[in-house]
Structures are given as structure tokens and as C-alpha cells.
Amino acid sequence: MLRIYQRLWQVNWAEQWQYRANLLMYLLYWLVSPVVYLAVWTTIASNQGSVGGLTANDFVTYYMTLLIVDQLTSEIAIHIFATKIQDGTLSGELIRPIHPILTNALVYNLAFKVLTFMALIPVWAVLWMLFQPNFASVTWSGVLLAIPAVLLGFATGFLLSAALTCIAFWTTRVWALHEFYEALVVLFSGQFVPLQLMPAFIQNMARFLPFQLYKYFPIQIILGHLSFVEIMQGYLSGVIWLIVALLVFRLVWRRGVKQFSAVGA
């Protein structure tokens, strides 16, 4: 199995380099919102002294950390797989002795992620020079503690998105459903604004949803804003959601494949 993943990595890595314009467009898509939020909230905090107890530096460190965490936990399952279901090209992958999503689509995600992260580094360096953030609260122990959280966030997000993508077996409206899902992610993951600034009912809902695992939870660990007990509670919640995501994905996948019919079949 490791040799299969190695070969898929070589193929997908080479493929990524063939679509450099596509890479730049996706990178710009991911960068625009956080950079705009960074500029807006930093300006407001600088003028008012603080916003909800957060200073300008707090916003800078938060959104600059968000840029990294978002890149590491984001996924593009629907962009890889939905079209294959709709145009019937999935048929060729179903006859292979590997899972189309948990192998090829997963490795494609990882290859794309590595390449976009390489392109993110110089952009992040420019932002560092412009905003001069103070990351005094960040420690190596916090960074190391956040690594499993990032992996947990990516795995959970990938499986839930893949499960939602499999709705394409039944309807062509899967893109609209995924856009709604992405709106929920922006609202409850801390991407739009740190969750502590959201209304109390949003914060309470976020505690029981998986979305904060994608961004807010790893960011807070890195910035040293969580106690050890809070980190362990977050990890417990993450493991539970990972199991739920896996079960949901397996259920939707199995039922979808049973009724799949390629065009012309």
C-alpha cells in the first residue's frame, strides 16, 4: 500500500506542476479573505485600542497564523471528485483495487497542499515585514501540540467534504450544497473573526460542531491561549468527530456507488 501511495504522489506531484496558473488562482482565492480581515480588524483595533479585548497585535498574530493553518487543513475534495461522478469518468477508477477518494483524491489534495504552501511562504514573509507581529506567546511546545490538531482538522474536514461530494451520486446540485457547507465553515471555524468575538449563541454552537477543529482550535493552541485541560477536551471532541465523519463517509459512499451509472452505461 505504501508503494501505491508513493506512486500516486509522484504522478500527482508532476501533474500539479503542469497547472501553475490554476495553482496561483487557488492561492489568491485562499489569501484574499484572511488578508482583508487582517487589514480591517487591525485598523479598527489600532484606532480603538482594542476590540473585545483583542489588540491590533492579537489580530495580526491570529490572522497570520490562520493563513498557515487554513492552508494545512483546507481540502479540495469536491473539485477533484464531483466532476468525475457527473461525467462518468469515475468508472475507470472503480475498477482499480484502490479506493478512489481515500487514495488518489487524498494524495492529490496533499500534493496540491505542499505546492501552495511553498507559494504561501514568500507572501507570509511580506506580511511579516508589513505588520511586524509579536509572537511572544508562541512556544515550540505549543506548535508541537498543534500538529495533531492540524492533522485531525484536515482528516475530519476531508472526510466530511468527501461525504458531501458523494451526494453528486444523486443530484447535480452538490455544488450548491457544498457552498452552504463552506459558509458554515467560515462562520463557525473562526475564519471570519476569532470566535470569542462572535455572539454567545454562535460560540456555544461552535463547541458542538466540527468546524472549529479546522482552524480556531489549532490556532489557539499555537498562540498559547488554551489550558492543557481545554486542549485535551478539544482533542476528545476532534476524535469523536473524526469517527463520525468516517462513518458518514463510508455510509454515503457505499450507497452512492451501488446506484452509480456512467453516461452511456
N, C-alpha and C positions, 0 to 999 in steps of 0.2 A: 504493500500500500504506500509506503514511503517513496518508493521509486515512481509510483504513479503520480503522486503529488509533485515530486521533483520534475518529472517530465512536463506536467501541466504548467508548473511555474515557468519553465524555460519557454514554452510556447506562448503563454500569456504575457510574459515579460517582453518577449520580442514583439508581440502584437501591440503592446502599449506604445512602443517607440514609433510605430507606424502612424499613430494618430495624435501627433503632438498638438495640433490645433484644437482637437477635442479636449485634450488634457488642459490646455490653457483656459478654455471656456468653462469647464467644470471648476477649475481652481478659482477663477474670478467669481463664479456663482457662489462658492462657499465663502469667499473672502468679503464680499460686498457687505452683507448684513452685519457680521461682527465688527467690521471696521467702522461702519456707520454708527452702530450702537456705542462703540468705544468713543468716537468723537463727540457724539451728542451728550452722553452721560458724563463724560469727563468735563465738558464745557459747563454743564449745569452744576456739577459738584464744585467746580472751581469758582463759579460765580456766587454760589450759596454757602460755600464752606463744606457742606456735606449733604447727602440725600439719604434719608432714613438711616443715618449713622455711618454711611459709607463715604469716604473721602474720594477725591479725584484719583489718588494713587490706588485706592481699593478697586475702582472701576478699571483702571489701566491694567493692573495685575490680573483681575478677573477675566477681562476680555482677551488679553494676550494669552492667558492660559487656555481659555476657551478655544482659541484658534488651533492650538495643538491638540487638545483633547477631542475637539469636534472632528478634526482630520483623522484621528486614530480610531474613533468609534463609529463614524459615519459609514454607510454602506450604499451600494447601488444595485441591489438585487433586482428590483423591478426593471431597471434599464437594461439589464442583461437578459432576463428570463421571460418577461411578459410577451415580448415580440415573438420569441420562439414558440410560445404556446399558440399565439394568434395566427402566425403564418404557417404553422405545421412543421417547422424545422426541428422541433423537439423530437420528432420521430426518430431521427438519426442518432440522437443521444440516448434514447430509451433502450436501444438495442445493445448499448455498451454495458460492460459489467461493473459500472461505477454509477453512483448517484449523480444526476446532472447538476443538482444545486449544491450538494454538500462536497463536491469535488471541483468541477470546472468553474461553476459560478463563484464559489468561495475563493478559489485561487485567483480568479480574475479580479475579484474585489481586493485581495491582498496586494497583487501586483500593481493595480491602479493606485492603491493607497501609498505604497512605497514611493512611486514616481511623483505623485502630487505632494507628498511630504518633502521630497527633495526640492521641489519648486517652491514650497512654502518657506523654507529656511531663509533665503535672502529677503523675502518680504517681511518676515518676522524680525529680522535684523534691522531693517529700515524703520519699522515701527518702534523698536527699542531705542534707536537713536533719536527719533522724533519725540517720544513721550517720556523717556528716561525713567522707567518704572523702578520701584524699590521692592525687590522680592526678599526682604529680610526675613519674612515669616516662613519661607520655603526652606525645607531641610532635605537632606538626602534620604532620611528615614521616611519622610512624608512622600517623597517621589517613589520610593520603592513600595510603600504601602498602596500607592495609587495604581501601580502596574496591574495587579489582579483586577482592580475595579475597572480599568480601561478594557481589559480583555473580557470581563463579564458584560460590560456595557455593549461592546461590539457584538459578542456572541448572541446576546438577547435581542438586540436590535436587528441583527441579520436574520435570525430565525423568525421573528415576528413579521418583518418585512417580506421574507420569503413566503410565509404562510399567506399573507395578504396578496402577494403576487399570484399565488396559486388560484385565487378567485378568478383569474383570467380563464380557467378551465370552464367557467360557467357564464361569464359576462365579459363584454368588451369594455365595460365601464370601470375596469380595475384602476385605470389611471386616476379617475376622479376620486375613487375611494382612497387611493394612496395619497393624493393631495390633502384630503381631510386628515388622514393619519399624520402627515408631516406637519399640519397646522397644530395638531395636539402635541407633537414633539416640541415644536417651537415654544408653545405655551407652558408646558409642564416640565421641560428639561432644564430651564434656566438659560436658554439660548437668547431669548428676547431681553430678559432682565434677570438679575440674580433673584432667586425665589424668595429671599427674605424681604424683598420689596413688593412682592405680589400680595393681593388681598388674602386674608386669613383662610378663606374657604378654598382658594386655589392652592395654598401651601398644604392644607390638610388633604386635599385630593391628591396632590403630588406624592405624598408619603405612601399612598396605596397603589400608585401606578408605576410602571417600569421606566417611564421616560427620564426621570432624574438620574437613573443609572447611566444614561448615555453621556451626560455632560456634567450636571451640577454636582453629583456625588464625587466623581474623580477630581473635579476642580477644587472642591472644598478640602479634600484630603491633601492635595498638593500644596494648597495655600495654608495648611495647618489650622483650619478653622473648626475641625471636628475632634471631639474627645475619642479615646480608644473605644469606649462603650458605643458611641454613635457610629464609629467605623464598623464595629462588629455587627451592629444592628443593620447597617446598610448592606453589608456582605450577606447576611442571612436573607434579607429581602431579595437581594440580587440572585442568590442561588435558587430561591423559590421561583422567581420569575423566569429564570433560565430553564428550569424543569417544565414550567407551564408552557413556555414558548416552544420547547422541543416537542411536547406532547401535541400542542395545537398544530404545529407544522406537520408532524407525521400524520395526523388525522386528515388534514386538508389535502396533503399530497396524495395519500393513498386513495381517497375518494375521487380526487380530481383525475388522476391517471386512469382510473377504471373507466371513466366515461369520455376520455380524450379521444378525439378523432381528427386526424390531419386532413387538410383540404385535399380532396380527390381520393381519399381512402374509402 
